Amino acid sequence: MLHLEAVTCAASDPERLAAFWAAVLGREPVGERSGVLLPGSVTQVGLRFVAEEAPRVAENPTHLHLTSAEPGDQERTVARLLA
């Protein structure tokens, strides 16, 4: 049986991007030889951030759609991230 472990995102500063998403998702970053992994779970895919040396020639087309169980959860998350 296959399992999707992580979506990999190239970034000029993978540690900073991983720290941002770790705060958003409440996950602990795990350093790897190739970058930083935010492990997933049974219901959530992991995110892996790796260094990209080439200059960006266009915007990253990846969009992560986040959902909340109820509006109050989303409001608390936004308030926590803006604090």
C-alpha positions in Angstrom: 0.0 0.0 0.0 1.3 3.4 -0.9 1.4 6.3 1.5 2.0 10.0 0.6 4.6 11.0 3.1 5.2 14.7 2.2 4.8 17.4 -0.4 8.2 18.9 -1.1 8.6 22.7 -1.5 11.8 24.3 -2.8 12.7 27.5 -1.0 15.6 30.0 -0.8 15.3 29.8 3.0 13.8 26.4 3.9 14.3 26.7 7.6 12.4 30.0 7.8 9.6 28.7 5.7 9.4 25.5 7.7 9.3 27.5 11.0 6.4 29.5 9.6 4.4 26.5 8.6 5.3 24.7 11.9 3.7 27.6 13.8 0.6 27.6 11.6 0.1 23.8 11.8 1.4 23.2 15.3 4.0 20.7 14.2 7.5 20.1 15.2 10.1 20.5 12.4 12.5 17.6 11.9 15.9 18.4 10.4 16.9 16.2 7.5 20.0 16.0 5.4 18.1 17.5 2.4 16.1 20.1 4.4 13.3 20.3 7.0 10.3 18.0 7.4 7.0 18.8 9.1 5.8 15.3 9.6 2.2 14.5 8.8 -0.3 12.2 10.4 -2.9 9.7 9.4 -5.1 12.6 8.2 -2.6 15.2 7.2 0.2 15.0 4.6 3.7 16.1 5.7 5.5 19.1 4.3 9.2 19.0 3.3 11.2 22.2 2.6 14.5 21.9 0.7 17.0 24.5 -0.5 16.6 25.9 -4.0 19.8 27.6 -5.3 18.4 28.7 -8.7 16.8 32.1 -8.8 13.1 32.1 -9.0 11.7 33.0 -12.4 8.0 32.8 -11.5 5.8 32.6 -8.5 5.4 29.2 -6.8 2.1 27.8 -8.1 1.5 25.7 -4.9 -1.4 26.7 -2.8 -2.1 25.1 0.5 -5.8 25.2 1.4 -6.3 25.2 5.2 -9.6 24.4 6.9 -10.9 24.7 10.4 -13.5 22.7 12.2 -15.4 25.9 13.0 -15.0 29.6 12.5 -13.7 30.2 16.0 -10.8 27.8 15.4 -9.8 29.8 12.4 -10.1 33.1 14.2 -7.9 31.9 17.1 -5.3 30.6 14.7 -5.1 33.9 12.8 -4.9 35.8 16.1 -2.1 33.5 17.4 -0.1 34.0 14.2 -0.5 37.8 14.2 0.5 38.1 17.9 
